[in-house]
Amino acid sequence: MECLQLPIPPLPQFVTIGHSIWRPGNQHFKRNFPLYDMLLVIQGDLYMTEDERPYTLGAGDLLLLEPGHTHVGHRPCEVDTEIYWIHFYHPLPASSLNSQQISWSSILEPGTDADFLPRRQSLFLPKWANIDPKPLLPLLRDMLAIQHKLNLENAARLHGLLVRLLEQLQQLTIESTKPSRSLTLSRQLEDFLTRFIKEPFHSASLEEQFHFNAEYLARCLKMHTGKTPVQYIRYLKIEEAKRLLAASELPVPVVAEAIGIDDYNYFIRMFRELTGQTPGDYRKSRQGLS
């Protein structure tokens, strides 16, 4: 499936929503404007062209027209055509990619109280897809109802409903992507490494568990998480150590032992390498002692 990757934050901002039935002979006018225009056909046929690329939309087809690109109806509707459309604004440029290229398991660093700006993430939306519109219709109808009676009380809810709609569309993108063998193995490796976080790591144990060469397994995990098995297990250990340091008064050597590291000095070095702080400094910052 062709997708658009939108950097977030900021989240897309709602502008307007519409619903109508176009009669035979109706045709979309030519336009180039700075908004996304999402079209969803419930029934009938709609003929649209974006930058010389023609699309024929039937029942259940969704098309996301992009800002700064010229779109026009290249042919009139021939039957009654029911459509919803949503205009929304997003200031950052999108990139196009196939849904098979998206590594949904890629690890994202969470924000911390030391951050002054939100971390960069992504929203993935279908560019052109055939979907079942039924799960989306309650959201679309709620958005229309609020827009028709917009006031200070319900305006924020309208923006929230847009985010819910886009989240559902991203979920449809995820569900439409048949997991490759490498993705399936990566997810199994993630689960295996998480379950045995306290055990010493040996690549031979991966080969014994999954019946694949350790180098191939490492490539699968790296492809979908950005980390090798050693890097991933170190990441898991440090995340668990951070949790224990922030939520308990356990001495630092006990925390190290709890995540399967007997060498206290090695734990200190690894923690500082991956977080930029000593365990003691991290605990103070998380418990509000500095």
Secondary structure, DSSP 8 states (H G I E B T S, - for coil): -EEEEEEESS--EEEEEEEEEE-TT-----B--SSEEEEEEEES-EEEEETTEEEEE-TTEEEEE-TTS-EEEEE--SS-EEEEEEEEE--S--EEEEGGG--TT-------TT-SS---EEEEEESEEE---GGGHHHHHHHHHHHHT--TTTHHHHHHHHHHHHHHHHHHHHHHS---HHHHHHHHHHHHHHHTTTS---HHHHHHHH-S-HHHHHHHHHHHHS--HHHHHHHHHHHHHHHHHHH----HHHHHHHTT---HHHHHHHHHHHHSS-HHHHHHHHTT--
